[in-house]
Amino acid sequence: MDRKGILIVVSGFSGAGKGTLMKELLKKYDNYALSISATTRKPREGETDGKEYFFKTVEDFEKMIAQDELIEYAKYVNNYYGTPRVYVEEQLQAGMDVILEIEIQGALKVKKKFPETLLMFVTPPDAGTLKSRLVGRGTETMDVIESRMKRAAEEAEGMDAYDYLLINDDLDTCVREMHHIIQGEHNRVFRNEEFMSRIKDELKDNLKGE
């Protein structure tokens, strides 16, 4: 049976390890595609159009908004960021499970537009671990780290809107759990209505032939 891919949105606190988790998942399994965002910001050194981002002019991006070509979008520091609908739908039709790594507000917008979306929230086992990971990066001042911890407290209020909570304590374990959850989702009844309709019809036809 040909199966359509599942759209998955992954959110989590800064420092929870979302990026590392995604990289390991894609490295270990071959049925996932990480959605590529469109943006109006300029490419950084080494970035390629269609790989890290789809780089767009403001005019082109706003045209995409007007023509409903984005699953979700937002504006940060005078630049647009968004998820192109065509790329995601092509990957889903090809049977790939497509992962979007976005914040809570964007995740809820996607869920509203596409109710079958699977929402997953990544968190460390406790607040102390989160803070030590942020400090361990060695890239931010304590003021910035405290700001991120405050933001995490606010984001935690939105966790109950998600379908699954992933506790990223051990990376390998978390990757396996994520994969098993997603693959299990393919067997949910509401994702198999076409199959159920077909087998019901086949069984009815079989009874008629007896």
Secondary structure, DSSP 8 states (H G I E B T S, - for coil): ------EEEEEE-TTS-HHHHHHHHHHH-SSEEE--EEESS---TT--BTTTEEE--HHHHHHHHHTT-EEEEEEETTEEEEEEHHHHHHHHHTT-EEEEE--HHHHHHHHHH-TT-EEEEEE-SSHHHHHHHHHHH--S-HHHHHHHHHHHHHHHTTGGGSSEEEE-SSHHHHHHHHHHHHHHHTT-GGG-HHHHHHHHHHHHHHHHH-
